[in-house]
Amino acid sequence: LALAGAELLVRTLDLVAAGTAPRQVQDETLATYAPSLKPDEEIIRWEQPAEVIYNQIRGLNPWPGAYTWRGGARLKVYGARIVDRLTTGVPGQLVATTGDGFIVQTGLGQVLLTQVQPAGKKIMPAAAYLRGYPLAKGEVLGCG
């Protein structure tokens, strides 16, 4: 499938470059529009399953970015991956730190946060964030 897709892509790019790619008018009656984002959709709700949170982080990257709260300060999250889909525990609780970042419990499963942005700072690897802003195991994120 990957080989066929690569070949199709090359043929398509050649057609576009030559100006001979077939054009098709969009049927406006079938078009849909995405609603505007609301500010509360940026807030990570740790009681949701890991997959929902992971998709929220991906979907809001690079703008406007998903965020949580830590000690009254906003912490934007730009990178994450699911490390567990079944574990339950206290949503938002720090489970562990790793060389790549820190693992947070969700309503169902756990996510590893890999790229964050503390308030007033640049986006950084979560591991670098931990060096400047250490987290204690058991600390709970999300209380604003």
C-alpha positions as a Python dict, from the first residue, in 0.01 Angstrom:
ca = {
    (1, 'L'): (0, 0, 0),
    (2, 'A'): (284, 240, 84),
    (3, 'L'): (449, 170, -251),
    (4, 'A'): (125, 226, -444),
    (5, 'G'): (61, 547, -250),
    (6, 'A'): (411, 676, -327),
    (7, 'E'): (366, 605, -698),
    (8, 'L'): (27, 779, -701),
    (9, 'L'): (173, 1080, -523),
    (10, 'V'): (453, 1113, -780),
    (11, 'R'): (205, 1091, -1071),
    (12, 'T'): (-26, 1345, -906),
    (13, 'L'): (255, 1592, -839),
    (14, 'D'): (368, 1560, -1201),
    (15, 'L'): (13, 1643, -1319),
    (16, 'V'): (-7, 1944, -1087),
    (17, 'A'): (335, 2070, -1201),
    (18, 'A'): (232, 2033, -1565),
    (19, 'G'): (-99, 2209, -1504),
    (20, 'T'): (-294, 1908, -1631),
    (21, 'A'): (-432, 1775, -1304),
    (22, 'P'): (-807, 1715, -1332),
    (23, 'R'): (-1018, 1972, -1152),
    (24, 'Q'): (-1343, 1903, -978),
    (25, 'V'): (-1576, 2167, -841),
    (26, 'Q'): (-1682, 2106, -483),
    (27, 'D'): (-2052, 2045, -431),
    (28, 'E'): (-2131, 2324, -183),
    (29, 'T'): (-2447, 2142, -67),
    (30, 'L'): (-2223, 1867, 74),
    (31, 'A'): (-1971, 2103, 235),
    (32, 'T'): (-1952, 2125, 612),
    (33, 'Y'): (-1789, 2384, 832),
    (34, 'A'): (-1604, 2333, 1155),
    (35, 'P'): (-1747, 2540, 1440),
    (36, 'S'): (-1527, 2802, 1604),
    (37, 'L'): (-1324, 2682, 1899),
    (38, 'K'): (-1443, 2794, 2239),
    (39, 'P'): (-1184, 2886, 2503),
    (40, 'D'): (-1297, 2607, 2738),
    (41, 'E'): (-1216, 2349, 2468),
    (42, 'E'): (-845, 2422, 2524),
    (43, 'I'): (-857, 2303, 2887),
    (44, 'I'): (-736, 1947, 2941),
    (45, 'R'): (-997, 1763, 3145),
    (46, 'W'): (-797, 1484, 3303),
    (47, 'E'): (-1109, 1280, 3386),
    (48, 'Q'): (-1144, 1199, 3015),
    (49, 'P'): (-980, 887, 2865),
    (50, 'A'): (-616, 906, 2755),
    (51, 'E'): (-712, 879, 2388),
    (52, 'V'): (-947, 1180, 2408),
    (53, 'I'): (-679, 1391, 2579),
    (54, 'Y'): (-411, 1281, 2333),
    (55, 'N'): (-634, 1376, 2039),
    (56, 'Q'): (-718, 1711, 2200),
    (57, 'I'): (-348, 1793, 2238),
    (58, 'R'): (-277, 1694, 1876),
    (59, 'G'): (-582, 1877, 1743),
    (60, 'L'): (-501, 2206, 1916),
    (61, 'N'): (-133, 2204, 1817),
    (62, 'P'): (12, 2447, 1717),
    (63, 'W'): (-274, 2688, 1784),
    (64, 'P'): (-428, 2759, 2025),
    (65, 'G'): (-274, 2475, 2227),
    (66, 'A'): (-428, 2259, 2498),
    (67, 'Y'): (-347, 2350, 2856),
    (68, 'T'): (-372, 2244, 3216),
    (69, 'W'): (-302, 2422, 3543),
    (70, 'R'): (-16, 2366, 3782),
    (71, 'G'): (-10, 2559, 4105),
    (72, 'G'): (-229, 2836, 3964),
    (73, 'A'): (-15, 2880, 3651),
    (74, 'R'): (-115, 2776, 3301),
    (75, 'L'): (91, 2497, 3144),
    (76, 'K'): (31, 2448, 2772),
    (77, 'V'): (89, 2100, 2633),
    (78, 'Y'): (210, 2059, 2275),
    (79, 'G'): (334, 1700, 2269),
    (80, 'A'): (212, 1379, 2425),
    (81, 'R'): (170, 1010, 2365),
    (82, 'I'): (-48, 743, 2517),
    (83, 'V'): (146, 502, 2739),
    (84, 'D'): (-149, 313, 2888),
    (85, 'R'): (-515, 284, 2791),
    (86, 'L'): (-658, 91, 3086),
    (87, 'T'): (-513, 208, 3418),
    (88, 'T'): (-742, 404, 3649),
    (89, 'G'): (-644, 636, 3930),
    (90, 'V'): (-667, 1000, 4029),
    (91, 'P'): (-717, 1204, 3709),
    (92, 'G'): (-439, 1460, 3660),
    (93, 'Q'): (-205, 1293, 3907),
    (94, 'L'): (164, 1269, 3821),
    (95, 'V'): (245, 898, 3802),
    (96, 'A'): (614, 908, 3706),
    (97, 'T'): (885, 1107, 3534),
    (98, 'T'): (1093, 966, 3249),
    (99, 'G'): (1378, 1083, 3030),
    (100, 'D'): (1114, 1204, 2783),
    (101, 'G'): (884, 1390, 3021),
    (102, 'F'): (620, 1300, 3276),
    (103, 'I'): (331, 1055, 3288),
    (104, 'V'): (-10, 1180, 3398),
    (105, 'Q'): (-309, 967, 3496),
    (106, 'T'): (-631, 1027, 3305),
    (107, 'G'): (-982, 903, 3365),
    (108, 'L'): (-884, 587, 3179),
    (109, 'G'): (-519, 533, 3093),
    (110, 'Q'): (-209, 747, 3110),
    (111, 'V'): (-38, 999, 2883),
    (112, 'L'): (327, 1095, 2866),
    (113, 'L'): (362, 1471, 2822),
    (114, 'T'): (666, 1535, 2601),
    (115, 'Q'): (648, 1904, 2506),
    (116, 'V'): (514, 2187, 2723),
    (117, 'Q'): (512, 2564, 2757),
    (118, 'P'): (504, 2723, 3101),
    (119, 'A'): (339, 3067, 3127),
    (120, 'G'): (563, 3337, 2983),
    (121, 'K'): (823, 3090, 2849),
    (122, 'K'): (899, 2921, 2518),
    (123, 'I'): (785, 2573, 2420),
    (124, 'M'): (1031, 2319, 2558),
    (125, 'P'): (1079, 1945, 2597),
    (126, 'A'): (895, 1826, 2907),
    (127, 'A'): (1222, 1679, 3036),
    (128, 'A'): (1377, 2030, 3030),
    (129, 'Y'): (1069, 2167, 3207),
    (130, 'L'): (1120, 1912, 3485),
    (131, 'R'): (1476, 2032, 3542),
    (132, 'G'): (1354, 2387, 3608),
    (133, 'Y'): (1016, 2306, 3759),
    (134, 'P'): (1042, 1971, 3939),
    (135, 'L'): (720, 1775, 3986),
    (136, 'A'): (653, 1555, 4286),
    (137, 'K'): (503, 1212, 4230),
    (138, 'G'): (138, 1233, 4332),
    (139, 'E'): (105, 1602, 4245),
    (140, 'V'): (-224, 1671, 4068),
    (141, 'L'): (-248, 1893, 3760),
    (142, 'G'): (-557, 2080, 3655),
    (143, 'C'): (-655, 2291, 3953),
    (144, 'G'): (-656, 2651, 3826),
}
